[in-house]
Amino acid sequence: MSSTENKQQARFELGVAMALREWDVLTTAVVNQWGGSESADKRDWMAGAVVDLFFESSEIDAELVEARLLQVMEDEFDVVVEDESAYEVSKLIMDMYSGVQSSDFSTVDRLYQKFLDREGCELKVDVKVQEDAEIDEELSGSDEEAPALVGSQNEQQQSTGPIVDEDGFTLVQSRK
């Protein structure tokens, strides 16, 4: 492999890694550790699996890349991606590949600079995912007793609001 080919391959590998870091679905899966404690390592492995596609087959297109992305998301993160985001990422990867082959690294450089600019920022993603069993339990109701909503009656009388007993009933008070 020539020096130019080595540079092109290295830049393409970097570009794929940066494209995957831009993918919100994958970022959410990694931050929330849907792939376990090694979720970040799985993302890096995923980048390698995508790069390998380009060396395994001479007939590569965005649909093949998308299929690999979707497969890894389901196998490694238990996520079924139903939006078009995987296809958008695969098109970006295909564009980068074409650019890198002609020594145009502008997209890779832009994504890498964006990554460096963000590196100092803390990423916080708060996503709640419910398992099917949790949803079924919510729909059927809970057998647990509801917690008390208010404090003691002395505290209630000090406030100007209504008095609610332990069962959740509002007590009727005299106006005095």
C-alpha positions as CSV (number, residue, x, y, z in Angstrom):
1,M,0.0,0.0,0.0
2,S,1.4,3.4,-1.0
3,S,1.7,6.4,1.4
4,T,-1.3,8.0,-0.3
5,E,-3.4,4.9,0.1
6,N,-2.4,4.6,3.7
7,K,-3.4,8.2,4.3
8,Q,-6.7,7.7,2.5
9,Q,-7.6,4.6,4.5
10,A,-6.7,6.3,7.8
11,R,-8.8,9.3,7.0
12,F,-11.7,7.2,5.9
13,E,-11.5,5.2,9.1
14,L,-11.5,8.4,11.1
15,G,-14.4,9.7,9.0
16,V,-16.5,6.6,9.7
17,A,-15.8,6.9,13.4
18,M,-16.8,10.6,13.4
19,A,-20.0,9.9,11.4
20,L,-21.0,7.3,13.9
21,R,-20.4,9.7,16.8
22,E,-22.8,12.1,15.0
23,W,-25.6,9.6,14.8
24,D,-28.0,10.5,17.6
25,V,-29.5,7.0,17.9
26,L,-26.1,5.4,18.4
27,T,-25.0,8.2,20.8
28,T,-28.1,7.7,22.9
29,A,-27.5,4.0,23.0
30,V,-23.8,4.5,24.1
31,V,-24.6,7.2,26.7
32,N,-27.4,5.0,28.2
33,Q,-25.2,1.9,27.9
34,W,-27.8,-0.1,26.1
35,G,-25.0,-2.3,24.9
36,G,-23.7,-2.8,28.4
37,S,-20.8,-1.2,30.1
38,E,-18.7,-1.7,26.9
39,S,-21.1,0.4,24.7
40,A,-18.4,2.8,23.7
41,D,-16.1,0.0,22.6
42,K,-19.0,-1.5,20.6
43,R,-19.4,1.8,18.8
44,D,-15.7,1.7,17.9
45,W,-16.0,-1.9,16.8
46,M,-19.0,-0.9,14.7
47,A,-16.8,1.7,12.9
48,G,-14.4,-1.1,12.0
49,A,-17.1,-3.4,10.9
50,V,-18.4,-0.6,8.5
51,V,-14.9,0.1,7.2
52,D,-14.4,-3.6,6.6
53,L,-17.4,-3.6,4.2
54,F,-15.4,-1.5,1.8
55,F,-12.6,-4.0,1.7
56,E,-14.8,-7.1,1.6
57,S,-16.8,-6.2,-1.5
58,S,-16.3,-4.2,-4.6
59,E,-20.0,-3.7,-5.0
60,I,-20.7,-1.4,-2.0
61,D,-23.6,1.0,-1.8
62,A,-25.5,3.0,0.8
63,E,-28.1,0.2,1.3
64,L,-25.4,-2.3,2.2
65,V,-23.8,0.1,4.7
66,E,-27.3,0.9,6.1
67,A,-28.0,-2.9,6.5
68,R,-24.7,-3.3,8.5
69,L,-25.5,-0.3,10.7
70,L,-29.0,-1.6,11.5
71,Q,-27.8,-5.2,12.1
72,V,-25.1,-4.0,14.6
73,M,-27.6,-1.7,16.4
74,E,-30.0,-4.6,16.8
75,D,-27.4,-7.2,17.7
76,E,-25.2,-5.2,20.0
77,F,-27.5,-2.5,21.5
78,D,-31.0,-4.3,21.2
79,V,-32.2,-1.2,19.3
80,V,-34.5,-1.5,16.2
81,V,-34.0,1.8,14.3
82,E,-37.2,2.7,12.5
83,D,-36.4,6.2,11.3
84,E,-34.3,7.0,8.2
85,S,-31.2,8.0,10.3
86,A,-29.2,4.9,9.5
87,Y,-29.6,5.6,5.8
88,E,-28.6,9.2,6.2
89,V,-25.4,8.0,8.1
90,S,-24.7,5.5,5.3
91,K,-25.0,8.2,2.6
92,L,-22.6,10.3,4.6
93,I,-20.2,7.4,4.8
94,M,-20.5,6.8,1.1
95,D,-19.9,10.5,0.3
96,M,-16.8,10.4,2.5
97,Y,-15.5,7.3,0.8
98,S,-15.9,8.9,-2.6
99,G,-14.2,12.1,-1.4
100,V,-11.3,10.3,0.3
101,Q,-10.6,8.2,-2.9
102,S,-10.0,11.5,-4.7
103,S,-8.0,12.9,-1.7
104,D,-10.8,15.3,-0.7
105,F,-10.8,15.1,3.1
106,S,-13.0,18.1,3.7
107,T,-15.9,16.2,5.1
108,V,-13.7,14.1,7.4
109,D,-11.9,17.3,8.6
110,R,-15.2,19.0,9.3
111,L,-16.6,16.1,11.3
112,Y,-13.3,15.8,13.2
113,Q,-13.2,19.5,14.0
114,K,-16.8,19.3,15.2
115,F,-15.8,16.4,17.5
116,L,-12.8,18.3,18.9
117,D,-15.0,21.4,19.5
118,R,-17.5,19.3,21.4
119,E,-15.1,17.3,23.3
120,G,-14.9,19.8,26.2
121,C,-18.7,19.8,26.5
122,E,-20.4,17.3,28.6
123,L,-23.1,15.3,26.8
124,K,-26.2,14.6,28.7
125,V,-29.0,12.5,27.2
126,D,-32.0,11.6,29.3
127,V,-34.0,8.9,27.7
128,K,-36.5,6.6,29.4
129,V,-37.2,3.4,27.7
130,Q,-39.9,1.0,28.9
131,E,-39.7,-2.7,28.4
132,D,-42.9,-4.4,27.2
133,A,-43.5,-5.9,30.7
134,E,-43.3,-2.5,32.3
135,I,-45.9,-1.1,29.9
136,D,-48.2,-4.1,30.5
137,E,-47.9,-3.5,34.2
138,E,-48.8,0.2,33.8
139,L,-51.8,-0.6,31.7
140,S,-53.1,-3.2,34.1
141,G,-52.6,-1.1,37.2
142,S,-50.3,-1.6,40.1
143,D,-51.1,-3.7,43.2
144,E,-49.0,-1.5,45.4
145,E,-50.6,1.0,47.7
146,A,-50.2,4.6,46.7
147,P,-48.0,6.6,49.0
148,A,-49.5,9.2,51.3
149,L,-50.0,12.5,49.5
150,V,-50.0,14.8,52.5
151,G,-48.5,15.0,56.0
152,S,-50.2,14.9,59.4
153,Q,-53.5,16.6,60.2
154,N,-51.7,19.2,62.3
155,E,-49.7,20.2,59.3
156,Q,-52.8,20.2,57.2
157,Q,-54.7,22.4,59.5
158,Q,-51.9,24.9,59.5
159,S,-52.2,25.2,55.8
160,T,-55.3,26.8,54.2
161,G,-55.9,23.8,51.8
162,P,-58.3,21.0,52.3
163,I,-57.5,18.0,54.6
164,V,-57.0,14.7,52.8
165,D,-57.0,11.5,54.8
166,E,-54.7,8.5,54.3
167,D,-57.2,6.9,51.8
168,G,-57.1,10.1,49.6
169,F,-60.6,11.4,50.7
170,T,-61.0,15.1,51.3
171,L,-62.5,15.7,54.8
172,V,-65.3,18.2,55.1
173,Q,-64.5,20.9,57.6
174,S,-66.6,23.4,59.3
175,R,-66.1,27.0,58.4
176,K,-65.0,28.0,61.9
